[in-house]
Amino acid sequence: MPFYVLFIFGPISSEQFFPNMMILEDKFIIQYFPKIELGIANVRRSFNWSSSLLKCMGIWPLKNYDPIFLFYFTYLFLHCSLAYAQMFLSPKTIDDVLLNIAENIPLTMTLTKVMIIRVNRKALSKLFTEIKEYSLTEKYETKEEKMTFLNYTKLPPRFIAITVCSMTMSDILYYTNGLFFGIQIVKENNSMGYQLPYRTLDVDIRDIRIYALICVYQITYIASILFGYVGFDCMFVNLSIQVIAQFAILSYKVKTELNYSKNYHEGMKKLVLRHYRLIRLTEELEDNFNIPIMQQLLGTTLHICICGYYVLMISSDVQWDICQLEFVANRFMNQNLD
């Protein structure tokens, strides 16, 4: 019988079983206690990382950052308005329309997510605090519970790190390609003005200083997507995985209570209350994130369709590589969120 099972039957003196029980107990502490510490560290790390992204956007539910929020909200609203004006005023060719839609989808989704967090900040702050305290204060007694806790809690930090890095790289590559392409057009044809990295209202820009200032202004687009779009998704994935982990741990607690406890009726009452609490947290997650999930599904699906169209239709080598990269990045993000 593994040593950890002995603890289920209550406090037992080491002299009653083996004379070298203290040696086994030391091995148990060395072998299993770090798993709890690693799991708790993963929980704290995932909550800190997701909160840091939202704080940079000014939409952290537990504390208002009105100046930062107003700056990014004004920027997103202005940029989104100009982008849609460009889409309606530009020539109605299939390429122009699809390119405008492809650029405006992440921007519109980011603006929507920022507004949802801002409106539901009280409910989200309560949910965020309760799930964090639940994960950190819960007791994990058996080996299965400890391993489940560790295996689940290491997923959110990995998701956050991979998603932030991949999205940042994708946005930077898209921006720099648009920048180089706009400069290259002027070098090849002096009669044409500079083309901006992101599509807004068509303006004939011939002054390099004005072009540089507008390009610096459009860099904020990358930060907005990273902190608003990715930060929201990281928060949702983190909260969801924490609740799923508690459901998995609860199943092991039920098995332990039924198999090793003599008076399991009293223990089952507590487990039923825990189950009810987890169901309530799941319902609150659904109520707060059902609209963003639907938006994510529709927007990402449309984005993948547009990128797939360009992968099939465009023959230019440079544009071909860009569309392939954007297609892979968005497909990767969609699979992670699913």
C-alpha positions in Angstrom: 0.0 0.0 0.0 1.5 3.4 -0.9 2.3 5.5 2.0 0.0 8.4 1.1 -3.1 6.1 1.6 -2.2 5.7 5.2 -3.1 9.4 5.9 -6.7 8.8 4.9 -7.4 6.7 7.9 -6.5 9.5 10.3 -3.4 10.2 12.4 -1.4 7.0 13.1 1.7 6.6 15.2 4.7 5.5 13.3 5.6 2.9 16.1 2.3 1.1 15.4 3.3 0.2 11.8 7.0 0.3 11.0 10.0 1.3 13.0 11.4 3.3 10.1 8.1 5.2 9.5 9.8 8.6 9.9 12.1 7.7 7.0 9.1 6.9 4.8 7.4 10.1 6.0 10.5 12.2 5.0 10.5 10.6 1.6 6.8 11.4 1.2 7.3 15.0 2.0 10.3 15.3 -0.3 8.4 13.5 -3.1 4.9 15.0 -3.0 5.1 18.3 -1.2 6.9 20.1 -4.1 4.0 19.2 -6.4 1.7 21.4 -4.3 4.2 24.2 -4.3 4.7 24.0 -8.0 0.9 24.0 -8.6 0.4 27.0 -6.3 3.2 28.8 -8.1 1.6 28.0 -11.4 -1.7 29.4 -10.2 -0.1 32.6 -8.9 1.9 33.0 -12.1 -1.0 32.5 -14.4 -3.2 35.0 -12.5 -0.4 37.5 -12.3 0.4 37.3 -16.0 -3.2 37.6 -17.1 -3.8 40.5 -14.7 -0.7 42.3 -16.0 -1.9 42.2 -19.6 -5.3 43.7 -18.5 -3.6 46.3 -16.3 -1.6 47.6 -19.3 -4.9 48.1 -21.1 -6.5 49.8 -18.1 -9.3 47.2 -17.8 -8.2 45.2 -14.8 -11.5 44.3 -13.1 -10.2 44.6 -9.5 -8.9 48.2 -10.1 -9.9 50.9 -12.5 -7.2 52.6 -14.6 -9.3 55.3 -16.2 -6.5 57.3 -17.9 -5.1 54.2 -19.6 -8.5 52.9 -20.5 -9.6 56.2 -22.0 -6.4 56.4 -24.1 -6.8 52.9 -25.6 -10.5 53.2 -25.9 -10.3 56.5 -27.8 -7.5 55.1 -30.0 -9.4 51.9 -30.8 -12.7 53.8 -31.5 -10.9 56.4 -33.7 -8.8 53.8 -35.6 -11.8 51.5 -36.0 -14.0 54.4 -37.3 -11.3 55.4 -39.8 -10.8 51.8 -40.9 -14.5 51.3 -41.6 -14.7 54.7 -43.4 -11.9 53.5 -45.6 -13.7 50.3 -46.3 -16.9 52.1 -47.4 -15.3 54.9 -49.3 -12.6 52.9 -51.1 -13.2 51.2 -54.5 -15.5 48.2 -54.1 -13.2 45.5 -55.4 -13.1 42.1 -53.9 -9.4 42.4 -52.8 -9.9 45.8 -51.1 -13.0 44.7 -49.3 -11.5 41.5 -48.0 -8.3 43.2 -46.9 -10.2 45.8 -45.0 -12.4 43.2 -43.4 -9.4 41.1 -42.4 -7.7 44.0 -40.7 -10.8 45.3 -39.0 -11.9 41.9 -37.5 -9.2 41.9 -34.7 -9.7 45.6 -34.1 -13.5 45.2 -33.7 -13.2 42.2 -31.5 -10.7 44.0 -29.3 -12.9 47.0 -28.9 -15.9 44.7 -28.0 -13.9 42.8 -25.5 -12.6 45.9 -23.8 -16.2 47.3 -23.5 -17.4 44.0 -22.1 -14.8 43.9 -19.4 -15.4 47.5 -18.5 -19.2 47.0 -18.3 -19.0 43.7 -16.3 -16.0 44.6 -14.2 -17.8 44.1 -10.8 -19.0 40.6 -11.7 -15.6 39.7 -13.2 -13.7 41.0 -10.2 -15.8 38.8 -7.9 -15.4 35.8 -10.1 -11.7 36.3 -10.5 -11.1 36.6 -6.8 -13.3 33.6 -5.9 -11.7 31.3 -8.3 -8.2 32.3 -7.3 -8.9 31.8 -3.6 -10.6 28.5 -4.3 -7.6 27.2 -6.2 -5.1 28.4 -3.6 -6.9 27.4 -0.4 -8.2 24.0 -1.4 -6.6 21.0 0.3 -5.1 18.4 -2.0 -4.5 15.2 0.0 -3.9 12.2 -2.2 -1.3 11.6 -4.9 -3.9 11.7 -7.6 -5.3 15.1 -6.4 -1.8 16.5 -6.3 -0.9 15.3 -9.8 -4.2 16.5 -11.2 -3.7 19.9 -9.6 -0.1 20.2 -11.0 -1.0 18.9 -14.5 -3.9 21.4 -14.9 -2.3 24.4 -13.4 0.8 24.3 -15.7 -1.4 24.7 -18.7 -2.5 28.4 -18.3 1.1 29.8 -18.0 2.1 27.9 -21.1 -1.0 29.1 -23.0 -0.3 32.7 -22.0 3.4 32.6 -22.9 2.8 30.9 -26.3 -0.2 33.1 -27.2 1.5 36.4 -26.3 4.7 35.5 -28.2 2.9 34.2 -31.3 0.5 37.1 -31.5 3.2 39.7 -30.9 5.4 38.2 -33.6 2.5 38.0 -36.1 1.5 41.6 -35.5 5.0 42.9 -35.7 5.7 41.0 -39.0 2.5 42.3 -40.5 3.3 45.9 -39.4 6.9 45.8 -40.7 5.8 44.3 -44.0 3.3 47.0 -44.5 5.9 49.6 -43.6 8.5 48.3 -46.0 5.9 47.9 -48.8 4.7 51.5 -48.4 8.3 52.8 -48.6 9.1 50.6 -51.5 6.2 51.9 -53.5 7.6 55.5 -53.2 11.1 54.4 -54.2 9.7 52.7 -57.3 7.3 55.4 -58.3 7.9 59.0 -57.0 4.5 60.1 -58.2 2.8 58.0 -55.5 2.6 58.8 -51.8 3.6 56.7 -48.9 1.2 53.8 -48.0 0.5 53.3 -44.3 1.0 49.8 -42.6 -2.7 49.6 -41.6 -5.6 50.7 -43.8 -7.2 54.0 -42.7 -8.5 56.8 -44.8 -6.5 57.2 -48.0 -4.3 60.3 -47.6 -1.6 61.3 -50.1 1.4 61.5 -47.8 4.6 62.7 -49.4 6.4 64.1 -46.4 8.6 61.5 -44.7 8.3 63.2 -41.3 4.5 63.1 -41.4 4.6 59.5 -42.6 6.9 58.6 -39.7 4.6 60.2 -37.1 1.6 58.4 -38.4 3.5 55.1 -38.5 4.4 55.6 -34.8 0.8 56.3 -34.1 -0.2 53.0 -35.7 2.3 51.1 -33.6 -0.3 51.4 -30.7 -2.5 49.0 -32.8 -0.1 46.2 -31.8 -0.2 47.1 -28.1 -4.0 47.3 -28.2 -4.3 43.8 -29.8 -1.8 42.4 -27.3 -3.3 43.8 -24.1 -6.9 43.9 -25.1 -7.5 40.9 -27.4 -4.9 38.5 -26.0 -5.3 39.7 -22.4 -9.0 38.9 -22.4 -8.5 35.5 -23.9 -5.8 34.6 -21.4 -8.1 35.6 -18.5 -10.9 33.5 -19.8 -8.7 30.4 -20.5 -7.0 30.8 -17.1 -10.3 30.9 -15.2 -11.8 28.1 -17.2 -8.9 25.7 -16.6 -8.9 26.5 -12.9 -12.5 25.5 -12.6 -12.0 22.4 -14.8 -9.1 21.4 -12.5 -11.3 21.6 -9.4 -13.9 19.4 -11.1 -11.3 16.8 -11.8 -9.9 17.0 -8.3 -13.5 16.7 -6.9 -13.9 13.4 -8.7 -10.9 12.0 -6.9 -12.1 13.3 -3.6 -15.4 11.4 -4.1 -13.6 8.2 -4.9 -11.4 8.6 -1.8 -14.4 9.3 0.4 -16.3 6.3 -0.8 -13.4 3.8 -0.7 -11.5 4.8 2.4 -13.8 6.6 4.8 -16.0 4.7 7.3 -18.4 7.7 7.9 -18.6 8.8 4.3 -22.0 10.3 4.6 -20.8 13.4 6.4 -17.9 13.8 3.9 -20.2 13.4 0.9 -22.3 16.3 2.2 -19.3 18.6 2.0 -18.4 17.3 -1.4 -21.9 18.0 -2.7 -21.6 21.6 -1.5 -18.3 21.9 -3.3 -19.9 20.5 -6.4 -22.7 23.0 -6.2 -20.2 25.8 -5.8 -18.3 24.7 -8.9 -21.5 24.6 -10.9 -22.3 28.1 -9.8 -18.8 29.3 -10.9 -19.3 27.6 -14.2 -22.6 29.3 -14.7 -21.0 32.7 -13.9 -18.3 32.0 -16.4 -20.9 31.3 -19.0 -22.9 34.4 -18.2 -19.9 36.7 -18.4 -18.1 35.1 -21.5 -20.9 33.8 -23.7 -20.9 36.9 -26.0 -17.1 37.0 -26.4 -17.0 33.3 -27.1 -19.6 33.7 -29.9 -17.7 36.7 -31.2 -14.4 34.8 -31.1 -16.0 31.9 -33.0 -17.5 34.0 -35.8 -14.6 36.4 -36.1 -11.9 33.8 -36.2 -13.8 31.6 -38.7 -14.3 34.6 -41.0 -10.7 35.5 -40.7 -9.5 32.0 -41.5 -11.8 32.0 -44.6 -10.4 35.2 -45.9 -6.8 34.1 -45.3 -7.6 30.8 -47.0 -9.0 32.8 -50.0 -5.7 34.7 -50.4 -3.6 31.6 -50.0 -5.5 30.1 -53.0 -5.7 33.3 -55.1 -2.6 35.4 -54.7 0.4 34.6 -56.8 2.9 37.2 -55.6 5.6 35.6 -53.6 5.8 38.3 -51.0 2.1 38.5 -50.4 1.9 34.7 -50.6 4.3 34.4 -47.7 2.4 37.0 -45.6 -1.0 35.4 -46.1 0.5 32.0 -45.3 2.0 33.4 -42.1 -1.3 35.2 -41.1 -3.3 32.0 -41.9 -1.1 29.8 -39.7 -1.0 32.4 -36.8 -4.8 32.8 -36.8 -5.4 29.0 -37.1 -3.0 28.5 -34.2 -4.9 31.0 -32.1 -8.2 29.5 -33.0 -7.1 26.0 -32.0 -5.7 27.2 -28.7 -9.0 29.0 -27.8 -11.0 25.9 -28.8 
